[in-house]
Amino acid sequence: MAANKEGGIGDEVLEQLLAGRDPATVFATGGLIDELKKRLAERMLNVQLVPIEGLHTKATVITAQPVNSCSSNETTGQSVCVANNTDVYLINGSSVTSTLTSGATGTAGFSGGTCQNCGIVIDSNSNRAFITEGTVSGLDAYQTLDLATNTFSAPVTSPSGISEDIAYDPNRDLILSPNELGTYELITGATGAIHDNATGTVELESAKEDCTTGIALSSVEFTGEVFLADLSQATYVAGAPRSWSAPNQFQVFPEICSSRGRHKWLGRRAGIASRGPDRRVW
């Protein structure tokens, strides 16, 4: 085979795909091209239900559009996933039971791409889902979905931009949303009031919190740093714009060459951080 000089799919991959095949059938119905389309669609679409404990069975949840984020209500067992467009999938077990349409009217942009729906987190206590999304004005927004009635609130515009991965604190009724402009937004779930904290850095990426102690964090993308703040001591300033402050610091982890990823709090005040530019831990 002639060498591939234009980049893209490497020659070795093409050789593996074509090995043992009759070239005349590659473009035929049911041939290699159709098989690739099917397999790529399966990878890009759908959601994988992967049991961690209990008697559940691994399954594929069929979705009409590529999904970027999911969250579940541990009380009701319902999961909600958002697609890159305006689709919101309500899932029970391994089936989509309803498809809703969010209020996204445009796209939000990140270093990794763009999305209309960009993220979701569920508050199990109130059975609400909080969705981040883009708008036609170019400003990002937050929208609440009441899962008891499947109704959306009006989107609330973000002053500085949404996070790639939001978190929710049920003890303080706060949505945590650190963004790529270096601003850490806190949004009150009940009222939609947004308070900003300009942390003095850029490329904040994902939010997590130990909701018992109120220690919140965010990874600083492309670095080994993590921003930490004590929300149990947070103070809020009303006005325009609203702001918040709390004891905080940047912590450097030399072991993490690039903190481009998620963090997860575990028991005993421990957490997990990703290591490397493309490996993420949920």
Secondary structure, 3 states (H helix, E strand, C coil): CCCCCCCCCCHHHHHHHHCCCCHHHCCCCCCHHHHHHHHHHHHHCCEEECCCCCCCCCEEECCCCCEEEEEECCCCCCEEEEECCCEEEEEECCEEEEEEECCCCECEEECCEEECEEEEEEECCCCEEEEEEECCCCCCEEEEEECCCCEECCCEECCCCCCCECEEECCCCEEEEECCCCEEEEEECCCCCEEEEECCCCCEEEEEEECCCCEEEEEECCCCEEEEEEHHHCEEECCCCCEEECCEEEEECCCCCCCCCCEEECCCCCEEECCCCCCCCC
